Amino acid sequence: MKNFDSKTKKAARSEQRKAAEQKKKIVKISIISVVAVILCAAIVFGAVWGVKYWQDSGNFLRTKVAVKSDNYKVDDAMLSYQFYTFYDEIYSSLGTYGISNNSSLKSQTFYSNYTWFDYLMNSVVNQVAEYVYYCEWGKANSVPFTDETKADIDSDIELMKENAEEDGISFDEYLVSNYGRGVKEKDVRNMLEIQYYGQICHDAFAEAHEATDEQITAYYNAHKDDFTYASVISYSLENVNYDAVKASLAKVDSYDAYKAYITTYLLGKGKSEDEAKETVDALVPTDICAANEGEIVDFAFADDAKVGNTIAISESDNSVSIYYLSELAHRYDYKLKNVRHILLKTDEDADKEVTLKKAQSLLDEYLEDPTEDNFIAICKDNSEDTTASNGGLIADIAKGNYVKPFEDWCFDEERKPGDTGIVESTYGYHIMYFVNEGEEKWSLDVADAILAEAESELANSFTVKFDEEKLASVPGDVRVKK
């Protein structure tokens, strides 16, 4: 053992104290560091959890009001419900539109920098804006929000809850899956209230602005070109010389000659006689409105126009459309039709004979009690058409809007109220019930034009504001599960 003098011992003790104090500092710092790390982790976790909670609760969306007027507002939670409701309506045809349901709508380009989310949201916002300004009109004109409407909303939400139960998930999970993260029952209810009340107010507005016969006549006389049409049949020729087509078409002066002209063209393109016949037999007239502009309008409404006239119009360097005038200037004097129908669908795998027998059986069931109420009841229980809930009613049927067999039955000159029958179309078998005739087409078109002007004035009379940034915060990245 070494001997130390007192001075040396004093210095050694001093060094020991310093070493002990330094060790305490190191331990203290280490403890503080560990605590700090734990606290940081807790803060980060808490922040993440807090953001997640904030988003899942819907509060994040509800703070963002994207559409508003003086008395109504639509926040992003409500808008998310409306957006995905619209998305659901077009879901089955997404492939046709070029939309993939496997990736974000915000990452799929519609054109340029405009995404499919932007395009769909624009459609939804226009719809919502219409609801809002009708609600404003209704509020200003004391249109009531009825107990019946409240019951309808309750029924809609109850149906969603039943769907959630069938899917084996909670209602909150169902809403997130179908309408976006953070959407709750109150958001759905708030949006439905605006939607339903907007529809009530729309109907009230239309009734308040229903045109009289005198107004219809006066408007028609002031805007005749808007309701005057000529009918043409057209066909497009590819890889042809315009001057040659124009010269040869000048010799065509009848519909038979027009069809023969197209047949010769198709045979020259390597088509068989059967293919050519199928093509010309499928040609149908197109109506041209006198209020429009262009070479075809000048042709159809020329002072010397007559049925059988033809014209060739160059569409591009090697494409020429040939037109045949099939009907001179006219207005739609025919009466619209109102029918009910029960649709039994058929497809390639269906046994059409079995389906037809079922259609006949349902018709026989109706004939045992041939009343419209009985037809409605049978329709609601059996029809596969979207009109089933309304008793299969299709009102104001105009020519050219429905498949030919269906339309031919409706416009049969011998048709009278109470007539029934079975019609086959590409959709399946239709069990038909003729209700009655409606107004003349031209008259309803004029009344619609008068109402449209009033609606345009209404839209401009209320201020509806949009926040583009908040519109974009609706979760378009959520993939709707089907």
Secondary structure, DSSP 8 states (H G I E B T S, - for coil): -----HHHHHHHHHHHHHHHHHHHHHHHHHHHHHHHHHHHHHHHHHHHHHHHHHHHHTHHHHT-EEEE-SS-EEEHHHHHHHHHHHHHHHGGGHHHHT--TTS-GGGSEEETTEEHHHHHHHHHHHHHHHHHHHHHHHHHTT----HHHHHHHHHHHHHHHHHHHHHTS-HHHHHHHHH-TT--HHHHHHHHHHHHHHHHHHHHHHHHT---HHHHHHHHHHSGGGG-EEEEEEEEEES--HHHHHHHHTT--SHHHHHHHHHHHHHHTT--HHHHHHHHHT---EEEETTS-SHHHHHHT-TT--TT-EEEEE-SSSEEEEEEEEEEEE---SEEEEEEEEEEE--TTS-HHHHHHHHHHHHHHHHTS--HHHHHHHHHHH--STTGGGTTEEEEE-TTSS-HHHHHHHT-TT--TT-EEEEEETTEEEEEEEEEEEEEHHHHHHHHHHHHHHHHHHHHHS--EE-HHHHHTS-TT-----
